Structures are given as C-alpha cells and as structure tokens.
C-alpha cells in the first residue's frame, strides 16, 4: 500500500472505474461526490444528471459493461434505471462506496508544493454545510464530460421557452406544445421521438448531415458484429456505408443535408425511429436557424415556423471549474493530455474519462484507470520506471489515436479517439509500466 494520498472527484462510471483500479493496485484514495450516491449522470435524481426518462444505452450491453462484472440483465440496450442499479451493485460488490464522501462538492484545487489542497463543501442530511480542506499528493478528475450545457447564441428574441436538453426529464414537458429541437445528436433524436408522441408538433433544425445506424443488423446488436481484428479505416467506411444504405436508405430523402464527411468521422446516430417518423410525416426537418422573432423562428432556407418551446440539443462543453486551465494544458476546446490522461507537466493531476469513442464502453475506460494505477504504483515502487514513462510523454512522441479516421474539427470531437487505437496504446503503456525491462512506449510509433 502506497503511503501517498490521492483524491478521486466523481462517483459515476469513470470514478468507480478508477477507484476499483486503485483498490486492486493497493493504492489508497478518497473519493468526493457532490450527489448522494454512485452512478453519476445515470442517476436521474442526481442534481447534475442530464439524463431523461426515456434514455437507454446507445451501445449494447455486452460491449459496454465492465468485463469483471457483467450486467444482471439480458436486455440488449438497458435504460437508465437498470444502469443506475448496475453501478450501485458494482460499488457494493467491490466495497467502493466506503471510499467516497458523498454530499461533498469540490470547489477548488490549489497547488501545495508537490501536491494539492482540495477545498470542498460537505452537506449533511439536514442541509447544513461544512467547509473542508484536504491535502492530496495527486488528484484524479473523473467528474464526467456531459454536465455543462453548450448553449449557443442566436440573433433575435424568442417569446416562448428555450430549454437545453440537459433540463429535459420527461415527455410531460412537451405535452401540447409546438416543439423545435435544434440539433440532431443522439439525445436530440431520442427527444424528437418523445415529441412525436406528446407534443402538438415536432420539428428538428439541423445544419449538417448525419449517418444513422440501426440498433440491430442481421438480428444482432449492430456494434457486436465486428469484434475481431479491426478493419483499416477506409475499408470499414466503405463496407459500413454500403450496409447502412441497404438498411436505412438515404436520409437526405427526409430533408437531412448530405454529410460532408465520411462515416465514423463524427459520432453516428444510433436511432432509426427518427427516420420512421419522418417517413410517416410525424416529424419535419428544418434548415439551420437564422434568427428568432417573437414565437417565430426563421430558417436559413427562407422558411419560418411558429413554436412554443425550443429544445437545444447542442451538446456539452468540458467543465473542470475547480482547477485553473493552465494546470490541465488546456488547448482550444479541451485539455491536451497524453492519452487524454496525463498533463505533460506531471503536476499530480490525472484525467479519467475524458474520451469519446464509438464502442469503447466502460471497459475501455477501466483500462484507462488501470494505466493511471500502474503509473502511481510505479512512482512508489520503481521511480526509474515512472521516470522513463514521463520522459516519453514530455518528448511529445505521442501515439496516433485516430485509427486512420479524419475526425471533424469540432469542439465536441477534440477528445474523440478510435477505440482500437486508444486501447492498444493504453495497454502498451501499461505493460511497459508493469515491466521494468521494457522501454516506455515500446510497441507503437509516434504521431
């Protein structure tokens, strides 16, 4: 057991994963969670949760679950209630709850020599608050990537209600209203399906095209079909594009713009019910918004519509408000970190869960947690091995995590990786940290 003190911020999937990895490595850590229990955004009662009542996994159960703890479910795409229970069971199975302080919000991380002072506010069951200040040698940030709404500005004023999808919880909020959803990501498409059944009318305003992936292909969850050796990017794009055209047709028939990028260069939409409703006339695609005026929204193609409610399905911004950006090597829309984990300065901060990748699941994030644990263990047991790892990182010879895909240059894609390239790089570095004879970074080239 290392004598150093570490903090983990957040008790969602990423926080639980890293706490489990530290536990297995014999590394002591204290977790801090603002909510009342584990589960993160999958606990819809968590004040910071952006979940809604109709939410389900968009990746299938077997490609998403932790390998050492399969879900107690035979449902292919479980809903948020099943997932909340899964994380509670996971925490109980491995004794992780007692490692967290619940009802404790982290307010500030302040540099303290080689470590950090963590300032927090703890709230008891009666609502009374207490200020805390604790020293930790290192802090692992695992507070998630889907909590701070990205709210764009639009010209003009809207006389109805504007709501980000983070505030959407139940279809009753749509009942009898003329609804415009701006954006067509996975949450936006889920809510559009809700609106079809509950709103007076439902439109979607989009600015770019999308690829729609069915949840099932050939009678199986679609993300379980290609689990062997990954195909080269261009070959996979060519094959999968043809398969999708055969199963879903051409979304431009329903008013979507034609994508100006190849499949998998942005996150696909795992929802073909939207296409069904478009084909039935239950839903309508509108162009990008030009301006608001009263209850009227004018679109860039010269058309207009009247609405009572605008739902902004415009995504989320990375948010680590308790630490100055300079400590996370923030560049552009996101921190620039080795494997999305390690600041090049090695200042005692570690990022957990700041990755998005089609199909990476929680096991992919757990492998990320294992890498953090391997580094912290090496720091304590074999400083020379840890130093070799740091030398590789600071030399900026970083592996290519794109897998050959040319991801869109959008803020939400700035921390996107290819799951196969990422997991391969993480495993390589973890193996090197676990083997004192292997040079860090052996086994893959730089980028």
C-alpha positions, -999 to 999 in steps of 0.1 A, spaced: 0 0 0 15 33 -10 18 60 17 7 88 -7 -28 103 -6 -49 105 -37 -83 120 -44 -109 109 -69 -135 135 -80 -168 119 -91 -186 86 -84 -200 80 -119 -187 52 -142 -153 68 -145 -149 75 -108 -159 40 -99 -136 25 -125 -105 44 -113 -114 37 -76 -116 0 -84 -83 0 -103 -66 19 -74 -81 -6 -50 -67 -36 -69 -33 -19 -71 -32 -13 -33 -34 24 -37 -54 44 -11 -77 71 -23 -106 92 -11 -135 99 -34 -155 131 -34 -190 131 -49 -214 160 -48 -245 138 -51 -260 114 -26 -247 82 -42 -229 65 -71 -240 64 -107 -232 99 -120 -255 111 -148 -272 77 -149 -288 85 -115 -316 108 -127 -321 120 -92 -285 134 -91 -289 172 -94 -261 173 -120 -276 145 -141 -285 153 -176 -305 121 -181 -341 118 -192 -367 92 -185 -366 76 -220 -328 73 -221 -312 40 -229 -277 29 -238 -268 35 -275 -241 9 -273 -252 -26 -265 -249 -41 -230 -221 -66 -238 -198 -41 -255 -204 -15 -227 -202 -34 -193 -171 -39 -172 -156 -72 -181 -152 -84 -145 -188 -75 -136 -213 -84 -163 -248 -67 -160 -275 -87 -143 -297 -82 -174 -305 -99 -207 -317 -66 -223 -295 -55 -252 -299 -18 -246 -308 -12 -210 -324 20 -197 -311 44 -171 -328 27 -141 -311 -6 -149 -278 12 -153 -281 31 -120 -287 -3 -103 -257 -17 -121 -234 9 -108 -248 5 -73 -242 -32 -75 -207 -27 -89 -198 -4 -60 -213 -28 -34 -196 -59 -49 -161 -44 -45 -167 -22 -14 -162 11 -32 -189 31 -15 -170 35 17 -141 50 -3 -163 80 -12 -175 111 7 -210 117 -7 -227 151 -5 -193 167 -9 -188 192 -37 -152 201 -48 -149 238 -50 -112 244 -57 -79 227 -62 -50 247 -50 -13 239 -56 5 229 -25 42 222 -31 43 189 -50 6 182 -41 -28 198 -39 -51 212 -14 -87 201 -22 -113 226 -10 -148 212 -7 -182 219 8 -198 189 26 -236 189 32 -253 167 58 -288 152 57 -302 183 73 -287 206 47 -260 220 70 -227 227 52 -191 224 63 -160 236 45 -133 211 41 -96 214 31 -76 183 25 -41 177 12 -36 151 -15 -4 141 -34 -24 136 -65 -60 142 -78 -78 122 -104 -106 142 -122 -135 118 -130 -164 142 -129 -176 135 -165 -180 152 -198 -217 157 -201 -227 181 -173 -221 217 -186 -246 226 -214 -233 242 -246 -258 270 -252 -252 289 -284 -265 324 -290 -290 332 -318 -299 366 -333 -333 380 -321 -355 372 -292 -378 342 -287 -411 348 -269 -416 311 -259 -394 289 -237 -359 279 -246 -345 248 -228 -313 229 -232 -318 191 -233 -299 189 -200 -331 202 -184 -354 178 -202 -365 149 -179 -400 137 -190 -423 139 -221 -448 157 -200 -427 188 -206 -436 186 -243 -473 180 -239 -495 200 -263 -466 223 -274 -452 232 -308 -416 220 -303 -385 228 -323 -354 208 -315 -321 224 -326 -295 197 -332 -298 161 -341 -274 142 -319 -284 110 -301 -302 129 -273 -319 152 -297 -332 123 -318 -344 104 -286 -363 135 -275 -377 140 -311 -393 106 -308 -408 115 -274 -421 147 -290 -438 128 -318 -460 111 -292 -466 140 -268 -461 174 -285 -486 192 -307 -460 192 -334 -423 185 -337 -396 199 -360 -358 195 -360 -334 222 -372 -301 208 -384 -270 223 -400 -252 192 -412 -259 157 -423 -257 125 -402 -252 88 -405 -279 67 -389 -270 33 -375 -297 8 -367 -296 -8 -332 -299 -42 -349 -283 -56 -380 -289 -92 -392 -308 -98 -360 -280 -88 -336 -270 -56 -319 -251 -37 -346 -220 -30 -325 -214 -67 -318 -208 -76 -355 -172 -66 -360 -154 -75 -328 -124 -92 -343 -94 -76 -359 -103 -41 -368 -105 -32 -405 -85 -4 -420 -105 29 -417 -112 34 -454 -122 -2 -459 -146 -2 -429 -161 31 -440 -167 18 -475 -183 -15 -463 -204 0 -435 -216 28 -457 -230 3 -482 -246 -17 -454 -263 13 -439 -276 24 -473 -292 -11 -476 -308 -10 -442 -317 27 -437 -317 42 -472 -306 78 -478 -315 103 -450 -315 131 -475 -348 119 -487 -363 132 -454 -346 166 -456 -313 160 -439 -283 176 -456 -258 152 -472 -229 146 -447 -197 164 -458 -176 138 -440 -172 100 -441 -190 77 -416 -173 75 -382 -156 108 -386 -183 121 -363 -203 101 -338 -231 83 -357 -268 85 -346 -280 52 -332 -317 59 -337 -336 50 -369 -370 56 -353 -365 92 -363 -364 82 -399 -395 61 -395 -414 91 -380 -401 114 -408 -414 89 -433 -448 89 -416 -450 127 -415 -449 129 -377 -417 149 -377 -402 176 -400 -366 186 -408 -359 223 -409 -328 242 -420 -303 259 -397 -317 288 -377 -313 323 -390 -330 343 -362 -358 344 -337 -386 369 -337 -415 365 -311 -427 329 -314 -415 327 -350 -382 311 -360 -368 319 -394 -345 294 -411 -316 300 -435 -335 285 -464 -361 313 -462 -388 293 -444 -403 300 -410 -423 283 -383 -441 292 -350 -432 274 -318 -439 273 -281 -407 255 -270 -372 254 -283 -350 225 -271 -313 230 -276 -298 196 -284 -264 214 -288 -242 192 -266 -219 199 -238 -187 217 -230 -159 202 -209 -161 217 -175 -135 214 -147 -143 247 -129 -124 238 -97 -89 240 -113 -72 266 -134 -69 256 -171 -32 261 -172 -28 231 -149 -46 209 -175 -26 221 -205 -58 234 -220 -55 239 -257 -85 251 -277 -117 233 -267 -101 207 -244 -71 198 -224 -42 184 -244 -31 154 -224 -11 122 -231 -36 95 -238 -62 121 -226 -49 114 -191 -16 129 -182 -6 166 -184 29 168 -198 40 187 -167 31 157 -145 18 181 -118 -2 155 -98 -34 158 -118 -48 129 -138 -78 129 -161 -102 100 -161 -130 95 -186 -122 124 -210 -126 102 -240 -153 97 -265 -151 68 -290 -177 47 -307 -178 13 -289 -151 19 -263 -175 11 -234 -168 12 -197 -142 -15 -201 -121 8 -223 -123 34 -196 -114 9 -169 -82 1 -189 -75 39 -188 -79 36 -150 -55 7 -149 -29 28 -166 -33 56 -140 -29 30 -112 1 14 -129 18 48 -131 11 57 -95 23 23 -84 55 27 -104 61 61 -89 61 45 -54 78 11 -62 101 19 -91 107 56 -96 131 49 -125 104 31 -144 80 60 -138 107 84 -149 110 66 -182 73 70 -188 75 107 -181 104 111 -204 84 96 -233 54 119 -226 75 151 -223 93 141 -255 59 146 -273 63 114 -292 26 106 -287 8 77 -304 -18 83 -331 -52 77 -315 -73 84 -347 -71 49 -361 -68 65 -396 -101 84 -393 -102 121 -401 -124 134 -373 -144 166 -378 -126 197 -363 -154 204 -338 -151 212 -301 -170 180 -292 -146 159 -313 -115 174 -298 -111 145 -273 -125 118 -296 -104 87 -303 -106 55 -322 -114 27 -296 -90 2 -311 -61 26 -315 -67 40 -280 -70 7 -262 -39 -6 -279 -19 25 -269 -31 23 -233 -23 -14 -230 12 -8 -244 20 19 -219 5 -1 -190 26 -32 -199 57 -10 -201 50 4 -167 45 -31 -153 77 -44 -168 109 -28 -156 129 -41 -186 106 -26 -212 111 9 -225 80 31 -221 62 34 -254 76 2 -269 53 -13 -295 38 17 -313 50 47 -333 46 83 -326 24 108 -343 
